[in-house]
């Protein structure tokens, strides 16, 4: 089983590698984030479960550092304030918690990176809609179909798989690539 799972992961990444449109979308996503930072804006991330962990991980790569020893830039995962998320979820429902966080901290020109393997999570759909109303650009990472978020995305990065673990593994690879592109453009090339 170990060898099979590794092969499956490689196969998904090979599909991404051979998809020129998907490669262009990864580049476009990085460019949207770069442009936001050059304009004095920030990046917010959201996801559920493993995708929430990926959202927090990628926000840390941007806000802390990736490869370069450089100044921090503003990036945050929408779920990291536990008191806010639990209070809003209790008062209004979890479906609105990320949308409400975006309303509280977002501004015109920010970028939302929304991560959902199915593309159908209601709280992610509402977060994207809220972000779009404010004037965010939205990068959406999903599985093969893109789900409901496909029609809302400015840039859809839909990993060609229906297998959640393989999608998540590929999301983190793509996220790391985007972080490296952003960091390299803003702070200089990695040596």
KAZI-V768899 format. One record per backbone hydrogen bond with DSSP energy under -0.5 kcal/mol. CO is the residue of the C=O (numbers start at 1). NH is the residue of the N-H. Records with the same first field share a line. If there is no record, write none. Layout:
CO->NH ; NH
This chain:
1->5
2->6
3->7
4->8
5->9
6->10
7->11
8->12
9->13
10->14
11->15
12->16
13->17
14->18
16->19
18->20
19->23
20->24
21->25
22->26
23->27
24->28
25->29
26->30
27->31
28->32
29->33
30->34
31->35
32->36
33->37
34->38
35->39
36->39 ; 41
37->40
42->111
43->76
44->113
45->78
46->115
48->51
49->52 ; 53
50->54
51->55
52->56
53->57
54->58
55->59
56->60
57->61
58->62
59->63
60->64 ; 65
62->73
68->70
73->75
74->43
76->45
77->80
80->82
81->85
82->86
83->87
84->88
85->89
86->90
87->91
88->92 ; 93
89->93
93->96
94->97 ; 98
96->100
97->101
98->102
99->103
100->104
101->105
102->106
107->110
110->137
111->44
112->114 ; 139
113->46 ; 115
114->116 ; 141
117->143
119->148 ; 149
121->124 ; 125
122->126
123->127
124->128
125->129
126->130
127->131
128->132
129->133
130->134
131->135 ; 136
135->109
137->112 ; 139
138->140 ; 154 ; 155
139->114 ; 141
140->142 ; 157
141->116
142->159
143->146
146->149 ; 150
147->150
148->151
149->152 ; 153
155->140 ; 157
156->158
157->142 ; 159
159->161
161->144
162->164
163->167
164->168
165->169
166->170
167->171
168->172
169->173
170->174
171->175
172->176
173->177
174->178
175->179
176->180
177->181
178->182
179->183
180->184
181->185
182->186
183->187
184->188
